[in-house]
């Protein structure tokens, strides 16, 4: 990904989305770091873009299931159910999360 001048409209949101996708992929691969988790949690909490909040919630849910933090996983599931009730892929956990659970 090329670095864009933050003054360009959409550059900041594009960078945030890239970070969320990158750290979500790390969750899927089982290589997520504490910094990656903090980044996902931060963007989930503060982003005004629902797509960023949805993707980060999905990745966080999978990560929380992997580490058996079922209360936090349930909060992410509820968020996804509330904000994207008809988006079936967001309601399925990746196979890796299920085998680690």
C-alpha positions as a printed NumPy array, in Angstrom:
array([[  0.   ,   0.   ,   0.   ],
       [  1.342,   3.381,  -0.948],
       [  1.571,   6.116,   1.634],
       [ -0.719,   8.969,   0.749],
       [ -0.626,  12.489,   2.035],
       [ -3.171,  12.584,   4.903],
       [ -4.556,  15.79 ,   3.396],
       [ -5.987,  13.816,   0.475],
       [ -9.692,  13.11 ,   1.092],
       [-10.192,   9.503,   2.154],
       [ -6.497,   8.807,   2.824],
       [ -6.941,   8.429,   6.571],
       [ -9.978,   6.143,   6.252],
       [ -8.143,   4.073,   3.647],
       [ -5.182,   3.629,   5.982],
       [ -7.468,   2.641,   8.875],
       [ -9.272,   0.094,   6.686],
       [ -5.924,  -1.331,   5.548],
       [ -4.809,  -1.696,   9.192],
       [ -8.055,  -3.444,  10.146],
       [ -7.797,  -5.871,   7.219],
       [ -4.129,  -6.583,   7.976],
       [ -4.745,  -7.312,  11.657],
       [ -7.847,  -9.347,  10.816],
       [ -5.691, -11.513,   8.551],
       [ -3.238, -11.947,  11.42 ],
       [ -6.098, -13.218,  13.598],
       [ -7.004, -15.731,  10.891],
       [ -3.398, -16.901,  10.623],
       [ -2.935, -17.097,  14.386],
       [ -0.15 , -14.511,  14.355],
       [ -1.928, -11.529,  15.856],
       [  0.143,  -9.505,  18.309],
       [ -1.031,  -7.562,  21.367],
       [ -0.451,  -4.4  ,  19.332],
       [ -2.655,  -5.778,  16.555],
       [ -5.41 ,  -6.551,  19.054],
       [ -5.171,  -3.036,  20.5  ],
       [ -5.397,  -1.602,  16.987],
       [ -8.514,  -3.652,  16.186],
       [-10.123,  -2.701,  19.506],
       [ -9.277,   0.977,  19.01 ],
       [-10.726,   1.148,  15.508],
       [-13.79 ,  -0.79 ,  16.596],
       [-14.431,   1.7  ,  19.397],
       [-13.697,   5.014,  17.665],
       [-14.373,   4.614,  13.948],
       [-17.354,   6.409,  12.506],
       [-17.366,   4.046,   9.499],
       [-19.581,   1.039,  10.11 ],
       [-17.632,  -1.188,   7.703],
       [-14.5  ,  -0.725,   9.836],
       [-16.435,  -1.454,  13.008],
       [-18.023,  -4.579,  11.483],
       [-14.797,  -6.096,  10.15 ],
       [-12.928,  -5.349,  13.365],
       [-15.772,  -6.819,  15.468],
       [-15.684, -10.013,  13.381],
       [-11.914, -10.345,  13.8  ],
       [-12.089,  -9.529,  17.509],
       [-14.821, -12.115,  18.013],
       [-12.652, -14.769,  16.36 ],
       [ -9.615, -13.739,  18.427],
       [-11.587, -13.766,  21.678],
       [-12.933, -17.243,  20.905],
       [ -9.389, -18.437,  20.22 ],
       [ -8.201, -17.243,  23.645],
       [-11.436, -18.423,  25.307],
       [-12.542, -14.927,  26.373],
       [-16.177, -15.807,  25.78 ],
       [-17.678, -12.707,  27.416],
       [-15.877, -10.37 ,  25.032],
       [-16.591, -12.703,  22.107],
       [-20.287, -12.55 ,  22.973],
       [-20.217,  -8.726,  23.031],
       [-18.755,  -8.741,  19.511],
       [-21.39 , -11.272,  18.379],
       [-24.133,  -9.038,  19.751],
       [-22.663,  -5.996,  18.003],
       [-22.616,  -7.877,  14.703],
       [-26.165,  -9.14 ,  15.221],
       [-27.4  ,  -5.634,  15.975],
       [-25.623,  -3.804,  13.151],
       [-25.541,  -6.456,  10.402],
       [-28.268,  -8.992,  11.181],
       [-28.568, -10.199,   7.576],
       [-24.848, -10.486,   6.734],
       [-24.359, -14.227,   7.24 ],
       [-20.557, -14.262,   6.689],
       [-20.088, -11.934,   9.665],
       [-21.977, -14.386,  11.866],
       [-19.741, -17.335,  11.046],
       [-16.424, -17.858,  12.749],
       [-13.434, -18.852,  10.643],
       [-12.513, -22.527,  10.873],
       [ -9.292, -21.719,  12.746],
       [-11.224, -20.045,  15.576],
       [-13.507, -23.029,  15.863],
       [-10.66 , -25.553,  16.027],
       [ -8.788, -23.477,  18.613],
       [-11.88 , -23.018,  20.78 ]])
